[in-house]
Amino acid sequence: MGKHIPPFRTEVETVATVATVRVSGEFDAAAAPHFDAQTAEVHTMKVTVVEVDISDVRILDSAGVGAIMRLRQAVADEGLEFGIVAPQPFQRRLFKITGLEHLLTPGSGGVPSPN
């Protein structure tokens, strides 16, 4: 029997000037529209930084990465900082392979902090 993957969830939490979008479950083509709807207004909040925490995502495919990139573009259009917290090795590997490793938040999951 395979591992149970929890249902997809997106939660947005704001602390001071940082909005954290916590994502869990299976982030695929079925989940991407839900993510888009849940994060549609994040970039208009009174924040300076938007982080997407995918540490509890068990499966991440190209549709999930695409949804994250749509949010990144909306955030960039507002002049805000953007980062991805991805502590799992498969997540870091995926972002490295796709040339998006620079979006990983320094210090998260083995990504070195700048000195």
C-alpha positions in Angstrom: 0.0 0.0 0.0 1.3 3.5 -0.9 1.7 6.4 1.4 -1.4 8.5 2.0 -1.0 12.0 0.6 -3.0 14.6 2.5 -5.5 16.7 0.5 -4.2 19.9 -1.0 -4.4 23.0 1.2 -3.4 26.6 0.9 -3.3 29.0 3.9 -2.1 32.6 3.9 -0.7 34.1 7.1 0.6 37.6 7.5 3.0 38.6 10.2 4.2 42.2 10.1 5.2 42.9 6.5 5.6 39.2 5.4 2.8 37.2 3.8 3.5 33.4 4.0 1.5 31.1 1.7 1.7 27.6 3.2 0.9 24.9 0.8 0.5 21.2 1.6 -0.5 18.0 -0.1 -0.3 17.2 -3.8 0.4 20.4 -5.8 -0.5 19.4 -9.4 -2.8 20.4 -12.2 -5.9 19.7 -10.1 -4.7 21.9 -7.3 -3.2 24.8 -9.2 -6.5 26.6 -9.8 -7.3 26.4 -6.0 -3.8 27.9 -5.3 -4.4 30.7 -7.9 -7.8 31.5 -6.2 -6.4 31.5 -2.7 -3.5 33.7 -3.6 -5.1 36.1 -6.0 -5.0 39.0 -3.6 -1.8 38.3 -1.7 0.2 40.8 -3.7 -2.2 43.6 -2.7 -1.8 43.1 1.0 0.2 45.6 3.0 3.3 43.5 2.9 6.8 43.9 1.4 7.6 40.1 1.2 5.7 37.1 -0.1 7.0 33.7 0.7 5.6 30.4 -0.5 6.2 27.6 1.9 6.0 24.2 0.1 7.7 22.2 2.9 4.6 20.1 3.3 4.0 19.5 -0.4 4.5 15.8 -1.1 4.1 15.9 -4.9 5.0 19.0 -7.1 4.5 18.9 -10.8 4.9 21.5 -13.6 1.4 22.9 -13.0 2.3 23.6 -9.4 5.5 25.3 -10.4 3.6 27.3 -13.0 1.1 28.5 -10.3 4.0 29.6 -8.1 5.5 31.4 -11.0 2.2 33.2 -11.7 2.1 34.4 -8.1 5.8 35.4 -8.4 5.0 37.6 -11.4 2.0 39.3 -9.6 4.3 40.0 -6.6 7.1 41.3 -8.9 4.6 43.6 -10.7 3.9 45.2 -7.3 7.6 45.6 -6.5 7.6 43.1 -3.6 10.2 40.6 -2.7 9.4 36.9 -3.3 10.9 33.7 -2.0 10.1 29.9 -1.8 10.8 27.9 1.3 11.5 24.4 0.0 13.4 22.3 2.5 12.9 18.9 0.9 15.7 17.6 -1.4 13.3 16.8 -4.3 11.9 20.3 -4.2 15.4 22.0 -4.2 16.4 19.6 -7.0 13.3 20.5 -9.1 14.0 24.2 -8.7 17.6 23.7 -9.6 16.8 21.7 -12.7 14.3 24.3 -13.9 16.7 27.2 -13.4 14.6 28.6 -10.6 16.9 27.9 -7.7 17.5 31.6 -7.2 13.9 31.9 -5.9 14.6 29.6 -2.9 14.7 31.5 0.4 18.3 31.6 1.7 18.7 29.5 4.8 15.7 27.2 4.0 16.5 23.5 3.8 20.2 23.6 3.1 20.2 26.7 0.8 23.1 28.8 2.2 22.3 32.2 3.6 24.3 35.0 2.0 27.1 36.5 4.1 
